[in-house]
Amino acid sequence: MRLLLILLGLVNGVYMLADGIFVMIKGKFIGPDKPGPWAELFYRFDIDVFALGPLFALFGLLWFIWVYAFWANLTWYNVYGIAISFLTLWYLPVGTLLSILIIVMLYFSKQRNGS
């Protein structure tokens, strides 16, 4: 389960960082010209999703920090992992799915370890 959690965190981090850098350079996200369903959340608040590149890059870096904390078994990895996962739930559909999996796996691994 440990390796799977690291891989899920890396996938979230790599994709968000790459997407953030890509949109800052190219003016569009990786993939189709129209962003995914997550963009609707931002359009409702009149936010230009193509200006969110730095936010995506930041989230990617935050995921890398979590992967390191988890790998190094730092005391705060569980709380941080759940927090960054909740903050990534808006990134429909893939970020949401990966974040839910990470939250569930962190919760059950903590219960199994008796903490």
N, C-alpha and C positions, 0 to 999 in steps of 0.2 A: 504494500500500500504506500510505503514511503516513496518509492521510485515513481509511482503513478502520480502522487501529489506533486512531486518536483516537476514531472513532465507537464502536467496540467498548468502549473504556475508559469513554466517557461513558455508554453504555447500562448497563454494569455499575454505575457510580457513581450515576447518577440513580436507577436502580431500587432499589438497596440503600439509599440515603439516604431515598428516598420510603417504602419499605417499613418502614424503621426508625422514621421519624417517625409513620407511619400506625399501627403497632402500639403505639407509646407513647401515642398519643391515643385510638385506638379499641379497643385491647385485642385486635385481630386483624390479620392480615396482609392486604394487598391481594389480592383474589381470593377463592377459596372459603374457607369457615370452617376447613377442615382444611388446615394447611400442607402444602407439597409434600414430595417424598420426602426432602429434606435433613433434615427434622425427625426422621426415624427415627434418625439418627445421634445426635441430642441426647437423644431419649427413652431410648436405651440407657444413657445416663449419668445418667438421672433429672434432666434439666435441663428446666425450664419454658421452652419455646421462645417463649412470649409475653412473657417477661421479657428477650428478647434485642434489643429495639428499639435501645438505645444501641450495641450491637455492630454492628448493621446500619448505623446512621447513621455510625459511625466508619469502617466499611469503605467506605461511599459517599464519605466525605471523603478517605480514602486513595487511592481511585481518581481523584478529582479532582486530587490532588497529582501522581499519576503522569501524568495527561493533560497537566498543565502542564509537568512535567519533560520529557516526550516532545516536546511542541510547541516548548519553548524549547531543545531539544537539549542538556539538561544532561548532564554526563558520567555520572551515575548512573542515568539513566532505564532502561537495559536491565536491570540487576541488580534495581532496584526493581520494574520491571514484571513480571519473572519471579517475584519473591518474592510480590508482592501477588496475582498470578495463582494461584500455588500455595496461598496462604492462602484463596483463594476457591473452590477446587475442591470443597469440601463443599456448596456452594450448588447442589444438583441441581434441575433439569436445566439451566436456562438459564445460571446463573453458571458452572457446570462447563464447558459448551460454549464460552462466550465466553472463559473463562480458558485453555482448551486452545488455542483459535485464536490468542489473543494470545501465548502461550508459543511456539507453532510459528512464528508470523510474526516475533516478535522474534529467535528463534534463526536463522531463515533470512536475515533482513535483516542480521544481524551477520555471518553467513558470506559473504553476497554482498558486503558492504563490506570484507571481508578483515580484520576486527578479531578 
